[in-house]
């Protein structure tokens, strides 16, 4: 059966446009990000039973103890990542593939790592079905990154470690930036981590709540 990309009712383009207006009111200013959010059909990345809630500005469950991130957080992280116009981006935590699809519209090459095999297969199917050929997938422990394709001038992490994994810092190119939530189960700080000739520095941009970054594969 053909996927309904345009959507109807609570998944319609009009509903999507209202979400974009809310994001603009909340401070998302990058027109490229707002356009990508408008174009990517979030309802296709959640369970059919939750499709009517796809354009609410809230996180939703996707199974395996994981969630599809709140659209505002997706937009905020993407906007922060694009500040240095990255061309090669590592995404840690493919999840539903929604954030991946947003990135695929905005950067030339995306390398996405996921530890849960069924989620990875489903995300790959969704993105291939939508014609995204600039995304490369790997089943692996995301805290180790994907060293074979490093360095990356952008890294975006969609689950929270207790501290920034050293392997990800090692894979960040000079002049690159990493967007990562760091902290425990009661909440985390969303950090922008930048690397230059003098070393590594970080800045907090928001309080967030993400699922933990878990080691191993399932």
Buried (B, 14 or more C-beta within 10 A) or exposed (E): EEEEBEBEEBBBBEBBEEBBEBBBEEEBEBEEBBEBBBBBBBBBBBBEEBBBBBBBBEBBEBEBEBBBBBBBBBBBBBBBBBEBEBEBBBBBBBBBBBBBBBBBBBBEBBBBBBBBEEBBEBBBEBBEEBEBEBBBBBBBBBBBBBEEBBBBBBBBBBBBBEEBBEBBBEBBBEEBBBBBBBBEEEEBBBBBBBBEEEEEEBEEBBEBBBBBBBEEEE
